[in-house]
Amino acid sequence: MEIKIQRALEGEGLETLGPVLAGQGITDELMDHITDRDLRNIGVDKLGERRRLLLAFEAAARSAGMMSQFQGGRLPGDSALAGREVAPFKIGRHAVRRDEWNTVKLWGLANGYKISGGIATSPLHPVVQVSWYDAAKWCNAKSDRAGLAPPYRWNRVIYRSGNFGPDGASSIDWDKSANGYRLPIEAEWEWAAREGAINDHRYAEKECETKPDAAGISNMSGDFFDWCWDCDESGPERRIRGGSWKHHVGLETFGYRCSRLPNISDHVTGIRLARNIAVPAKVA
């Protein structure tokens, strides 16, 4: 059974509905979109059970951080990364919030991870005061907790602890085949931000403190910086993208590039998740 669905069912004491959901092909990916009518149509007859399931699915989606999918392509000529190819990817619709950060952080601390930092003014507000090292460890812990392959390694083992100073981020390796949560590369971040800027239609979403764009992405227009995987070409710093409330750089923040040392945490830099999209194998 799908991991998130199993946890939701166990949390509500509704494990007997597992075969019903599995038999109808309900996956973790569909949890974000399922409705009361859908549940009724597949045989969940009791209104109370449907209500409990929908609330559990909503909480799981909020904890997991809903993601938008992009097919990628080639960044245009007006980009500092002009011509860079971007493979298909997923990216968080919003920056990681305090409730999600703390849930994973506490799980990680109980399971061998040494994660620090991460503050916000409310449970649904994006966390800041996160170093690049702690962002990478947190991604591994979130992946591990979800039963996915953690992407970051140190000395060929899962990166769970250690801060290697201003010059040590290069000791962390990225397993690009891993299916877990990770930091976006800056080309992915810019692709998603450009998509939102091109399709700048707004709609309300009750859980977001800021409104997302047409691609479902929020907080990419100067609220907070997001850590990226990439190393600055001129030194040991790691890329951050997006601008912040403190650094006004105009509306088109998708093109603004900046860097921070990986051991630095501050009140304008947080974390947004990304994931690979599995490419089906070609049939011979």
Secondary structure, 3 states (H helix, E strand, C coil): CCHHHHHHHHHHCCHHHHHHHHHCCCCHHHHHCCCHHHHHHCCCCCHHHHHHHHHHHHHHHHHHCCEEEECCEECCCCCCCCCCEECCEEEECCCCEHHHHHHHHHHHHCCCCCCCCCECCCCCCECECCCHHHHHHHHHHHHHHCCCCCCEEECCEECCCCCCCCCCHHHEEECCCCCCCECCCHHHHHHHHHHHHHCCCCCCCCCCCCCCCCCCCCCCCCCCEEEEEEECCCCCCEEEECCECCECCCCCHHHCEEEECCCCCCCCEECCCEEECCCCCCCC
